[in-house]
Amino acid sequence: MKEFEFLAELQRIDSRMDELREREANLPERERYNDLKKELQVVKNILSEKQKLLMDEERKQKKLEGELELLSLKMEGEEKKLYSGVVKSPRELASIQREVNVLQRRKDEMETELLEQLDVVEGLASEVDELSRRVASLEQVTKEAEEAYHKVVDEIKGEFKELGLKREETIPQISQNLLALYDEIRGEKHGLAVVRIEEGICQGCYVELPAEEVDKMLRSDKLWLCPHCRRILVR
């Protein structure tokens, strides 16, 4: 293989490596994975807040239930006094009846409050269950997205490594002066320093070259640069 053919091979390798770098930097798989991670974290945070709120409301419910139970026991005690016949004094009986009435009103209020609290707890429990299912679903989807992302990255790294080895094998076949020119032009021309000429047209700038110039180049082993874009021309 002639030096210019090795140079063309180097350009092919470098161009492919550039493509892989660009692809790796803009992977839709990475974007999807990151978006899902963010969404998952948001839903987890909401779930955590709802779980804390549910625990607070469940404590309120238990407190109400406890207070209502004590109130019911107190009412039972007062009603026993009222109907047991032990208390004979009309004034005392009237006092006990008033106390029972007060306790009954308070009990009715607390039962209504407890029913409302049960609705609050039930609603929050439903939200927590729904969010928990959402988290589980997102965790599965995020895991799959992560696996897909790492699979693509591993494929890119594998190909990049192979190309790196080929590059190391190719570079020694090219003179230092030509390599220096190649690197210079690559820097100026967005990575594309070596192009082929096909049917008299430079494949770098797509300008048709004079037939006489093309004929000289095809019959020569010398270095040829496109007069328009200054890229290295190879057959």
C-alpha positions as CSV (number, residue, x, y, z in Angstrom):
1,M,0.0,0.0,0.0
2,K,1.4,3.4,-1.0
3,E,1.8,6.2,1.5
4,F,-1.2,8.1,0.2
5,E,-3.3,5.0,0.5
6,F,-2.3,4.7,4.1
7,L,-3.1,8.4,4.5
8,A,-6.6,7.8,3.0
9,E,-7.0,4.9,5.5
10,L,-6.0,7.1,8.4
11,Q,-8.6,9.7,7.2
12,R,-11.2,6.9,7.1
13,I,-10.3,5.9,10.7
14,D,-10.2,9.4,12.0
15,S,-13.5,10.3,10.4
16,R,-15.2,7.3,11.9
17,M,-13.7,8.1,15.3
18,D,-15.0,11.6,15.0
19,E,-18.4,10.2,14.1
20,L,-18.3,8.0,17.2
21,R,-17.3,10.9,19.4
22,E,-20.2,13.0,18.1
23,R,-22.6,10.1,18.5
24,E,-21.5,9.4,22.0
25,A,-21.8,13.0,22.9
26,N,-25.4,13.2,21.6
27,L,-26.9,9.8,22.4
28,P,-30.7,9.8,22.5
29,E,-30.4,6.8,24.8
30,R,-28.5,9.0,27.3
31,E,-31.0,11.8,27.1
32,R,-33.9,9.3,27.6
33,Y,-32.1,7.7,30.6
34,N,-31.4,11.0,32.2
35,D,-34.9,12.3,31.6
36,L,-36.4,9.1,33.2
37,K,-34.0,9.4,36.2
38,K,-35.2,13.0,36.8
39,E,-38.8,12.0,36.4
40,L,-38.3,9.0,38.8
41,Q,-36.7,11.2,41.4
42,V,-39.5,13.8,41.2
43,V,-42.2,11.1,41.6
44,K,-40.2,9.5,44.5
45,N,-40.0,12.9,46.2
46,I,-43.8,13.4,45.8
47,L,-44.4,9.9,47.1
48,S,-42.1,10.5,50.2
49,E,-44.1,13.7,51.0
50,K,-47.4,11.9,50.6
51,Q,-46.2,9.1,52.8
52,K,-45.2,11.5,55.5
53,L,-48.6,13.3,55.2
54,L,-50.4,10.0,55.4
55,M,-48.6,9.0,58.6
56,D,-49.5,12.4,60.1
57,E,-53.1,12.0,59.2
58,E,-53.2,8.3,60.4
59,R,-51.9,9.6,63.8
60,K,-54.7,12.1,63.9
61,Q,-57.2,9.4,63.1
62,K,-55.8,7.1,65.9
63,K,-55.9,10.1,68.3
64,L,-59.5,10.8,67.4
65,E,-60.4,7.1,67.8
66,G,-58.8,7.0,71.2
67,E,-60.5,10.2,72.4
68,L,-63.8,8.9,71.1
69,E,-63.4,5.6,72.9
70,L,-62.7,7.4,76.1
71,L,-65.7,9.6,75.6
72,S,-67.9,6.6,75.0
73,L,-66.7,5.0,78.1
74,K,-67.4,8.1,80.1
75,M,-70.9,8.3,78.6
76,E,-71.5,4.7,79.6
77,G,-70.5,5.4,83.1
78,E,-72.7,8.5,83.4
79,E,-75.7,6.6,81.8
80,K,-75.2,3.8,84.3
81,K,-75.5,6.3,87.1
82,L,-78.5,7.8,85.5
83,Y,-80.5,4.5,85.1
84,S,-79.1,2.3,87.8
85,G,-81.3,3.8,90.5
86,V,-78.5,4.4,92.8
87,V,-78.8,8.2,92.5
88,K,-82.0,9.3,94.0
89,S,-81.6,13.1,94.1
90,P,-83.6,14.8,91.3
91,R,-81.0,17.6,91.2
92,E,-78.1,15.2,90.9
93,L,-80.0,13.2,88.3
94,A,-80.7,16.4,86.3
95,S,-77.0,17.2,86.5
96,I,-76.0,13.8,85.2
97,Q,-78.6,14.1,82.4
98,R,-77.1,17.4,81.4
99,E,-73.6,15.9,81.4
100,V,-74.8,12.9,79.3
101,N,-76.4,15.4,76.8
102,V,-73.1,17.4,76.6
103,L,-71.1,14.2,76.1
104,Q,-73.6,13.0,73.4
105,R,-73.2,16.2,71.5
106,R,-69.4,16.0,71.8
107,K,-69.5,12.4,70.7
108,D,-71.6,13.3,67.6
109,E,-69.1,16.0,66.7
110,M,-66.2,13.7,67.1
111,E,-67.8,10.9,65.1
112,T,-68.4,13.4,62.3
113,E,-64.8,14.6,62.6
114,L,-63.6,11.0,62.5
115,L,-65.6,10.3,59.4
116,E,-64.0,13.3,57.7
117,Q,-60.6,12.2,58.9
118,L,-61.2,8.7,57.5
119,D,-62.0,10.2,54.1
120,V,-58.7,12.2,54.3
121,V,-56.7,9.1,55.2
122,E,-58.4,7.0,52.5
123,G,-57.7,9.6,49.9
124,L,-54.1,9.9,50.8
125,A,-53.7,6.1,51.0
126,S,-55.1,5.9,47.4
127,E,-52.6,8.6,46.3
128,V,-49.7,6.7,47.9
129,D,-50.7,3.4,46.3
130,E,-51.0,5.1,42.9
131,L,-47.6,6.8,43.3
132,S,-46.0,3.6,44.5
133,R,-47.2,1.9,41.3
134,R,-45.9,4.8,39.3
135,V,-42.5,4.6,41.0
136,A,-42.3,0.8,40.4
137,S,-43.2,1.3,36.7
138,L,-40.7,4.1,36.3
139,E,-37.9,2.1,38.0
140,Q,-38.4,-0.7,35.5
141,V,-38.5,1.6,32.5
142,T,-35.5,3.5,33.8
143,K,-33.5,0.3,34.4
144,E,-34.3,-0.8,30.8
145,A,-33.2,2.7,29.5
146,E,-30.0,2.5,31.5
147,E,-29.2,-1.0,30.1
148,A,-29.9,0.3,26.5
149,Y,-27.7,3.3,27.1
150,H,-24.8,1.3,28.5
151,K,-25.1,-1.2,25.6
152,V,-24.7,1.5,23.0
153,V,-21.8,3.1,24.9
154,D,-20.1,-0.2,25.2
155,E,-20.5,-0.8,21.4
156,I,-19.1,2.7,20.7
157,K,-16.2,2.1,23.0
158,G,-15.5,-1.3,21.5
159,E,-15.4,0.1,18.0
160,F,-13.4,3.1,19.1
161,K,-10.8,0.8,20.7
162,E,-10.5,-1.3,17.5
163,L,-10.1,1.9,15.4
164,G,-7.5,3.1,17.8
165,L,-5.4,0.0,17.2
166,K,-5.8,0.3,13.5
167,R,-4.7,3.9,13.7
168,E,-1.6,2.9,15.6
169,E,-0.8,0.4,12.9
170,T,-1.3,2.9,10.1
171,I,0.5,6.0,11.4
172,P,4.0,4.5,11.1
173,Q,3.5,4.0,7.4
174,I,3.2,7.7,6.8
175,S,6.0,10.2,6.9
176,Q,6.2,12.8,9.6
177,N,5.9,15.7,7.2
178,L,2.8,14.3,5.6
179,L,1.3,13.6,9.0
180,A,2.0,17.2,10.0
181,L,0.3,18.5,6.9
182,Y,-2.6,16.1,7.4
183,D,-3.1,17.3,11.0
184,E,-2.9,20.9,10.0
185,I,-5.5,20.5,7.2
186,R,-7.8,18.4,9.5
187,G,-7.7,21.3,12.0
188,E,-8.7,23.8,9.4
189,K,-11.3,21.7,7.5
190,H,-13.4,20.3,10.4
191,G,-11.6,17.0,10.4
192,L,-11.6,16.2,6.7
193,A,-8.1,16.5,5.3
194,V,-8.0,13.7,2.7
195,V,-10.6,13.3,0.0
196,R,-10.9,11.3,-3.2
197,I,-11.4,12.8,-6.7
198,E,-14.2,11.1,-8.6
199,E,-14.9,11.9,-12.2
200,G,-12.8,15.0,-11.9
201,I,-14.7,16.4,-8.9
202,C,-13.1,17.0,-5.5
203,Q,-15.2,15.1,-2.9
204,G,-14.3,17.7,-0.3
205,C,-15.6,20.9,-1.9
206,Y,-17.4,19.3,-4.9
207,V,-15.7,21.6,-7.4
208,E,-14.8,20.1,-10.8
209,L,-11.1,20.4,-11.5
210,P,-9.6,21.1,-14.9
211,A,-9.2,17.9,-16.9
212,E,-5.5,18.6,-17.5
213,E,-4.9,18.9,-13.7
214,V,-6.8,15.7,-13.0
215,D,-4.8,13.8,-15.7
216,K,-1.5,14.9,-14.2
217,M,-2.6,13.9,-10.7
218,L,-3.7,10.4,-11.9
219,R,-0.4,9.8,-13.5
220,S,1.7,11.1,-10.6
221,D,2.7,9.8,-7.2
222,K,3.3,13.3,-5.9
223,L,1.3,15.1,-3.2
224,W,-1.7,16.9,-4.7
225,L,-3.9,19.5,-3.0
226,C,-7.3,20.7,-4.3
227,P,-6.7,24.2,-5.6
228,H,-10.1,25.3,-4.2
229,C,-10.3,23.7,-0.7
230,R,-6.7,22.8,-0.2
231,R,-7.5,19.3,0.9
232,I,-5.2,16.4,0.0
233,L,-6.5,14.6,-3.1
234,V,-6.1,10.8,-3.5
235,R,-7.3,8.5,-6.2
